[in-house]
Amino acid sequence: MCWPPSSQWKRENDREQVRCRNIKPLFNFDPPATNDEVHDAALQFVRKVSGTTKPSKRNEVAFEHAVNSIAACARELLDSLETSQPPRDREEVAAKARARTAVRFA
C-alpha cells in the first residue's frame, strides 16, 4: 500500500484514493498478466520494502527469496480472483494513462 503525503491524494468519484504511480494493477486484463509482469511487480515491492534497488552480496539470497515468494503469492492471488466485469484492454488502459499524464504535465 502506498501512503503519499496529503498533497498527493486525489479526489475521484467523491472518494479520496491513494495513487502509487509505479504500482500497476495486474488483474482482469486480456491477455492476462504474464509471469514476468508478476515477477516485476514482486521485485518492485521488495525494493520498496527493503529500501534498496540492489541488495548487498550478503543479502542477495534473502532478497531473491522474497521476490520469488511474493511473485508466487501474487500469481496465486491473480489466478484465484473472480469478477463479473469484462477483461480490460491493455492498450485502452495505457491510452487513458497517457491522457491523464498529458493533462497533469500540460
Residue pairs with C-beta under 8 A, 6 or more apart in sequence:
1 18
2 18
2 19
2 20
2 23
3 18
4 18
4 19
4 20
8 18
8 19
9 16
9 17
9 18
10 16
10 17
10 19
22 44
23 41
23 44
24 41
26 33
26 37
26 38
26 41
26 74
26 78
27 33
27 78
27 81
27 83
28 81
28 83
28 85
28 87
28 88
29 87
29 88
29 89
29 90
29 93
30 87
30 88
30 89
30 90
31 90
32 78
33 78
35 71
35 75
38 71
38 74
38 75
38 78
39 67
39 71
41 71
41 74
42 67
42 68
42 70
42 71
42 74
43 67
45 70
46 63
46 66
46 67
46 70
47 53
50 59
50 63
50 66
55 62
55 63
